[in-house]
Amino acid sequence: MQISSRFSIGVHILSLLAINPNEHQTSEWIAGSVGTNPVVIRRVLGQLKKAGLAKVRAGSGGASLARGLAEISLLDVYRAVEVVEEGKLFHVHGQPNPDCEVGANIEQVLRLLLLKAQDAMEGVLAAVTMAELVDVLAKEIKRSAAR
């Protein structure tokens, strides 16, 4: 099982809006960079807009950042695109056999460990801002252009 690609798409969109602020950033243009369908971009942009991370212009189209990159953490993006329900990153398999000593107890034992793992991952995402990510991205773009 993997985390939905909406997270990486959301980060890609916000990075693109920051790196190319003077482009007319329509869903079609963004989709060309992301390598997906514009419908997917519109869906994710709608979620970013709802979370107050992006602005979307109706009519002629186009998107822009709604907040400064330093004010947006990767956890904000993760939560905005509803990758998983809160506290539900990990799922314990369906209905283990209650007559089995392992089956009867595995969920209770795993639950605390899995919640700690999710908290740790969210802590890492909360500690990184889009400004930090875009700074590293801009350096990588310059390095790639120089090759």
C-alpha positions as CSV (number, residue, x, y, z in Angstrom):
1,M,0.0,0.0,0.0
2,Q,1.3,3.5,-0.8
3,I,0.3,7.0,0.2
4,S,-1.8,8.6,-2.5
5,S,0.1,10.5,-5.2
6,R,-2.0,13.5,-4.5
7,F,0.6,14.5,-1.9
8,S,3.5,14.6,-4.4
9,I,1.2,16.2,-6.9
10,G,0.3,18.9,-4.4
11,V,3.9,19.6,-3.6
12,H,4.8,19.7,-7.3
13,I,2.0,22.2,-8.0
14,L,3.0,24.5,-5.2
15,S,6.7,24.3,-6.2
16,L,5.7,25.1,-9.8
17,L,3.7,28.1,-8.7
18,A,6.7,29.3,-6.7
19,I,9.4,28.6,-9.3
20,N,7.4,30.1,-12.3
21,P,5.3,32.9,-10.8
22,N,5.0,34.8,-14.1
23,E,3.6,31.9,-16.1
24,H,-0.1,31.7,-16.8
25,Q,-0.5,28.6,-14.7
26,T,-3.6,26.8,-16.0
27,S,-4.4,23.3,-15.1
28,E,-3.3,22.2,-18.6
29,W,0.1,23.9,-18.2
30,I,0.6,22.4,-14.7
31,A,-0.5,19.0,-16.0
32,G,2.2,19.2,-18.6
33,S,4.8,19.5,-15.8
34,V,3.3,16.9,-13.5
35,G,2.7,14.5,-16.3
36,T,-1.0,13.8,-15.6
37,N,-4.4,14.8,-16.8
38,P,-5.6,18.4,-16.2
39,V,-8.7,17.0,-14.4
40,V,-6.4,15.6,-11.7
41,I,-4.7,18.9,-11.4
42,R,-8.0,20.7,-11.0
43,R,-9.0,18.3,-8.3
44,V,-5.8,18.8,-6.3
45,L,-5.8,22.5,-6.9
46,G,-9.4,22.6,-5.5
47,Q,-8.1,20.9,-2.3
48,L,-5.1,23.3,-2.0
49,K,-7.5,26.2,-2.5
50,K,-9.9,24.9,0.1
51,A,-7.0,24.6,2.6
52,G,-5.9,28.2,1.8
53,L,-2.6,27.2,0.1
54,A,-3.4,28.2,-3.5
55,K,-5.6,30.7,-5.3
56,V,-7.4,29.7,-8.4
57,R,-8.9,32.1,-10.9
58,A,-12.1,31.1,-12.6
59,G,-12.7,32.0,-16.3
60,S,-9.3,32.6,-17.9
61,G,-7.8,30.2,-15.4
62,G,-4.6,30.3,-13.6
63,A,-3.4,29.6,-10.1
64,S,-1.0,31.2,-7.6
65,L,0.2,30.8,-4.1
66,A,-2.2,32.0,-1.4
67,R,0.5,32.1,1.3
68,G,4.2,32.5,1.5
69,L,6.2,29.3,1.1
70,A,7.7,29.7,4.6
71,E,4.1,29.6,6.0
72,I,3.3,26.2,4.3
73,S,4.6,23.0,5.8
74,L,4.7,19.7,4.0
75,L,2.2,18.5,6.6
76,D,-0.2,21.3,5.5
77,V,0.0,19.9,2.0
78,Y,-0.4,16.3,3.2
79,R,-3.5,17.3,5.1
80,A,-4.9,19.5,2.4
81,V,-5.0,16.8,-0.2
82,E,-6.5,14.3,2.2
83,V,-4.0,11.6,1.6
84,V,-5.5,9.5,4.5
85,E,-8.1,10.1,7.2
86,E,-6.6,11.6,10.3
87,G,-4.9,8.9,12.4
88,K,-5.5,6.3,9.7
89,L,-2.3,6.0,7.7
90,F,-1.9,2.3,8.6
91,H,-4.7,-0.2,8.5
92,V,-4.7,-3.5,10.3
93,H,-6.1,-6.3,8.2
94,G,-9.8,-7.1,8.2
95,Q,-11.0,-9.5,10.8
96,P,-8.4,-11.7,12.3
97,N,-9.6,-15.0,13.9
98,P,-10.6,-14.2,17.5
99,D,-10.1,-17.9,18.3
100,C,-6.4,-17.6,17.5
101,E,-4.2,-16.1,20.3
102,V,-2.4,-13.9,17.8
103,G,-5.5,-13.0,15.8
104,A,-7.3,-12.0,19.0
105,N,-4.5,-9.6,20.1
106,I,-2.5,-8.4,17.1
107,E,-4.6,-5.2,16.4
108,Q,-4.3,-4.0,20.0
109,V,-0.6,-4.5,20.0
110,L,0.0,-2.9,16.6
111,R,-2.3,0.1,17.1
112,L,0.0,2.0,19.4
113,L,3.1,1.3,17.4
114,L,1.4,2.4,14.1
115,L,0.1,5.6,15.7
116,K,3.6,6.4,16.9
117,A,4.9,5.8,13.4
118,Q,2.3,8.1,11.9
119,D,3.0,10.8,14.5
120,A,6.7,10.5,13.6
121,M,6.1,10.9,9.9
122,E,3.8,13.8,10.4
123,G,6.4,15.4,12.7
124,V,9.0,15.2,9.9
125,L,6.5,16.7,7.4
126,A,5.6,19.5,9.9
127,A,9.3,20.4,10.3
128,V,9.9,21.1,6.5
129,T,8.4,24.1,4.8
130,M,7.7,24.6,1.2
131,A,10.3,27.4,1.3
132,E,13.0,24.9,2.2
133,L,11.9,22.4,-0.4
134,V,11.7,25.0,-3.2
135,D,15.1,26.3,-2.2
136,V,16.7,22.9,-2.6
137,L,14.6,22.4,-5.8
138,A,15.9,25.7,-7.3
139,K,19.5,24.7,-6.6
140,E,18.9,21.4,-8.3
141,I,17.4,23.1,-11.3
142,K,20.5,25.3,-11.6
143,R,22.8,22.3,-11.2
144,S,20.9,20.4,-13.9
145,A,21.0,23.4,-16.3
146,A,24.7,23.7,-15.8
147,R,25.4,20.1,-17.0
